[in-house]
Each structure stands twice: as structure tokens, then as C-alpha cells.
Amino acid sequence: MSESGTGTGTASATASASSSSSNRKTTNVTNVLEFMMLVGQLKRVKRAGWIIKEVRDVESVADHMYRMAIMSMLLDCRHHLDKSKCIKLSLVHDLAEAIVGDLTPHDNVEKAEKHLQEMRAMQHACSLLDKEPSEEIYSLWEEYEAQETPEARVVKDLDRFDMVLQAYEYERLEDRPGELQDFYRSTQGSFKHPDVIAWMSELHRLRGEFPAAEKSGD
């Protein structure tokens, strides 16, 4: 009688533990899918600066970050950069915009408030993940925000360069030579990495083919 009762209790405890483990796994998978869909929202968040300038076919935040990641792969490795980290920083740096949107100076949100909103958004997003990926993604975002490492600084260069390259493409695609000069002016003298400086020099040369660009002033 005693042995039978013990066996039943052990089986019951094992079944309970198994059920609890299964529930945790289901919850984890559900949260991961929620995180994936949150990231997917970046495909639908349009870059606000282009909307303000009445561009017709506005790129998404995901479009912007994808090309930055590819640009990271093109950096000259002689400059002692961790290119893998640059790719990751590119893919994470605007992740908070899936929740807060693409805030620009036109929104009249102070820099400290913008950072706070984005920090809370990142904390929420990362809370959906297990410890290791959560800590990695949040740490990458913090590194980019702090702008203290060579990788973070070059990714900031890529962020700005992708913007002016996109401006050039819109001017050509929509036959609006020189109309997006504000984006060039806002980045003037800000590039630090030799590769990005070289890319920018060539872009200025190409853009110089537009007479209106010269009239607007570089």
C-alpha cells in the first residue's frame, strides 16, 4: 500500500513538472513571436523626414536599417572594426521606433524625453526574450546611444550617409534635383570614417550633375 502510494505521487509530480515546463515553453515561444511581429512593425513605420518633404514612395525604418547593415559589410577591415558588431548595431539601433515611431525635431520632443521613450520601448521589447538575446540586443542599443565605441561611431556615420544617399535617390527618382538639400546640409562635416568620407565625396560628385543642386548650395 505504501509503495503504491509513493509511485502514484511520483508520477503525479512528474506529470505536473512536465506540464509546467510545457507551459513555460509555450509562453516563451509566444513571446518570441510577439517580438518578431514587433520587429515586423518596422516594415510599416515610414521615415518621417521624407513624409515631411512630401516624397511619394517613402522608405520604412526597416529599409533604412537593412541597407545600413549591408554598408557595414562593405567597410574596410583595415580600420580595426568589428564588422559583425557593426552589422548588429545597424539592425538594432532604431528598433525602438517599432513602438515610439520615427521621432524628428518637428515633433518637438526634447532629446532626453526621446531617449527615455526609446529606452522604455527597448526594455519592453527585450522583456519578451530569454536572458541571452535580451541582454545582447539591449546592450547593442545602449552602445549605439552612448556613441563611445568605434563601431557605434561608424554606424552613426552609416546612419547619416544612408539618409543622404536616400535623398539623392529620391531627387533622381522623383525628378526633384536639389530639393532635398536640407538633408545634406544637416550632415555637413559630420562624417569621421575614411570609407564613409570617400563615399560622401563621390556622392557629391554625382549629385553635382544636377544644376539645381549647385544653385541650392552644398
PELINBEL-V74373 format. One line per field, one symbol per residue. ss: DSSP state (a for helix, b for strand, c for the rest). psi: psi as a letter, one per 30 degrees, with the letter a starting at -180 (. if undefined). burial: + if it has 9 or more other ideal C-beta (glycine too) atoms within 8 Angstrom, else -. Layout:
# PELINBEL-V74373
ss=???
psi=???
burial=???
This chain:
# PELINBEL-V74373
ss=caaaaaaaaaaaaaaaaaaaaaaaaaaaaaaaaaaaaaaaaaaccbcaaaaacccccccbaaaaaaaaaaaaaaccaaacccaaaaaaaaaaccccaaaaccccaaacccaaaaaaaaaaaaaaaaccccaaaaaaaaaaaaaaaacccaaaaaaaaaaaaaaaaaaaaaaaacccccccaaaaaaaccccccaaaaaaaaaaaaaacccaaaaaacc
psi=eeeeeeeeeeeeeeeeeeeeeeeeeeeeeeeeeeeeeeefffffjkjeeeeeghkeiklleeeeeeeeeeeeffkkffghkjeeeeeeeeffegefffefljklfffhkleeeeeeeeeeeeeeeffflleeeeeeeeeeeeeeefhfleeeeeeeeeeeeeeeeeeeeeeeeghhkffhfeeeeffkgfkekeeeeeeeeeeeeefffjefeeefk.
burial=---------------------------+--++-++--++-++--+++++++-+-+--++++++++++++-++--+---+-+-+-++++++++++++++++-++----------++-+++-++++++-++----+++++-++-++------++++++++++++++++++-++-----+++++-++--+---+-+-+++-++--++--+--+-+++-+--
